[in-house]
Amino acid sequence: MAVFQSEQEVYELLGEFFEKVKNSPAAKEVIKVAEANGAIVTFKFTEPTSSITWKAAEDGESIEAVYGESDVQPELILEMAADVAHQFWLGEVDLARAVARQQIKATGPLSKALMVAPHLDSWKEVYKRVLKEKGREDLLVNS
């Protein structure tokens, strides 16, 4: 059974998570590594169809998430099933391996995403905490 039952649930769970990490030290590193003045990355999800675009906030220190379709032109697009994103944030999926196995399709400079990935490790505990706060411990079964 799919983790996310609707586009709204993707935005609710991942959105809450992104709001908690957008001002973290790792967010500053993500922006620095990506050299972002515009969009950093768009995550295009299937099952259910949804998208989230990360871009540098006006302060240049944090990440802003745009939910749904956006006019922002991303430098990198990562396409995957929403379940793969969930597994990544739980720490169960390695970005490079997922790309190699075609679980994630990358369009744009994947090298930047691979440089950023280690900075995101601290966020995985935050994701688990958000799931617990939302009463979704059922999604932590494999972690």
N, C-alpha and C positions, 0 to 999 in steps of 0.2 A: 504494500500500500504506500502511496506517495506521502511524503512528509507534509507538504503544503497542499491543502485542499482547494485553495483559491488564490487568485492574484492578490486579493486583500490580505490574506494571511501571510503571504510573502512580505508585503510591505509592512505589516504589523510587527512581525517577529524580526526580520532583518532590519527594518527601519528603527525599531527601538534599540537594537544592537548598535547600528551605525551612529545613532544619536549619542550613545554612551561613549563611543571611542573617538568621535570626530575631533576632540580637543586634546587627545592624548599625546604624549611624547612621540609615540610611533606614528601618529598622523603627521607630525612635523617632519619626520624622517621620510615618510611616503612622499610628501610634497617635495622635499629636497631632492630625493633620488629621482623622482619623475620629472623634475624641473618644470613643474606645472604652473602655467599661468592661465590655463583654461581647464578643460576636462582632463582628468587623469585616466579614467577608464569607465567604460559602460559594461555592465554585466547584463547580458541578455539571457533570460531564463526561459526554458520550456517546462511544461508539466508542473505548474501552470505558466502560461505565457505572461511574462512580466519583465521589467527592466529597471535597473538602478544605475544612475550615472554619478560617479564621484568627480567633483571638481574642487579646485582650491577655492576656499572661501575668500571673501574680500580682504580679510585680515592677513592672508598669506600664511597663516599659522595653523589653520584647521581645514578639515574637509567638509564640504557641503554635499549632501546627497539629494539627487533629484529623482523622484519616483515616477515611473511611467515614461512615456515618450517625451523626448526633449529635443530642442533645437541645437543643443550643445554638440559640437563635433568632437567626439572622443579621439584621443591619440591611439588608444588600444581598446579593442572590443573582445571580451571573453564570453563565449556562448557555451551554455551548459544546461543540463536539467537542474531545476531548483534543488533537487535532492543532492546533487553533487556539491553545490554551494554549501548546503547544510553540513555535509560530511567534511568539507574543507574546514569550515569554522569549528567543527568539533575536533579537528586535528587528525582525522581519519584518511584524508586524501592529500597527497603531495602534489603541488602544482605542476612540476616538471613531468612527473609520471602520468598525471591525468592528461596532460597535453599529448604526451607520447602515445597514450592509449586511446586518444581521441575522445575522452570523456569531456574535455574542454577544448573548444576550437578557438584559437587566438588569431585575431586580425590586427596587425600593427606590431610595434616593437616589443615582442615577448621578453626580450632581454631585460627591459625595465621592470616588467612584472616579476621576473625571477630575482632581480636585485632587491625589490621591495618585499618579497615574500617573507624573508627572515624577520623583518620588522613587525610583521603581523602576528607572530607567534603569541605575543602577550595578549592579543585580543581574543584568543580562543577561550580563555577562562571567562572573559566577559560575556561571550556568547552563551556559554553554559549557564552563567548566572542569570542572564536575561530569560532563558528558557525556564529556569526554576521560578523566577519571579512571575512569569506569565502562567505558571501552573502547567507547564508542558514538560514535566519530568519524563513523560512517556517518550520524548524525542531524544533522551539521553541514554537509552537502553544499551546501545553499542559502545558507549564511551566510558 
